[in-house]
């Protein structure tokens, strides 16, 4: 498919194919933020086809396949920080496992390893929030900035004293979301 005749529309397609949100591409093209026609524009058949073609071209040129990226992002999202530690013999203290013994998917989730002033070794993981947001975008979805408590099926039993969802409720909601992402990625 050749480039779109309208250079502004072509630029927006390139921006979206490159990872920019449709709304951001609309604004970058100079359209009025009060004009909400961007949804209709990005549903047009030729625009959808052009974005898909540009993404395919990029993936082919870079040698990157969507499934590979999704697997890497899913590894970051599902890596549990407690798996990096082991209990010291004859003690309740924990120590960091030898990183070379960890599986590759766990090592890929590490952002940095450090030694603090007291000589304790620590590990910092990549942002699960950013990885999950990117993963959701790869399947054509979007990660909302705020999640309505009704979506997470929050009731008094799932809320802490501060009114925020408990860790268990967050884990259940994340597990449900990950199950949807896995099902969608396996369908691809």
Secondary structure, 3 states (H helix, E strand, C coil): CCCCCCHHHHHHHHHHHCCCCHHHHHHHCCCCCCCCCHHHHCCCHHHHHHHHHHHHHHHHHHCCCHHHHHHHHHHHHHCCHHHHEEECCCCCCEEECCHHHCCHHHHHCEEEEEECCCCCEEEEECCHHHHHHHHHHHCCCCCCCCCCCCCCCCCHHHECCCCCECHHHHHHHHHHHHHHHHHHHHHC
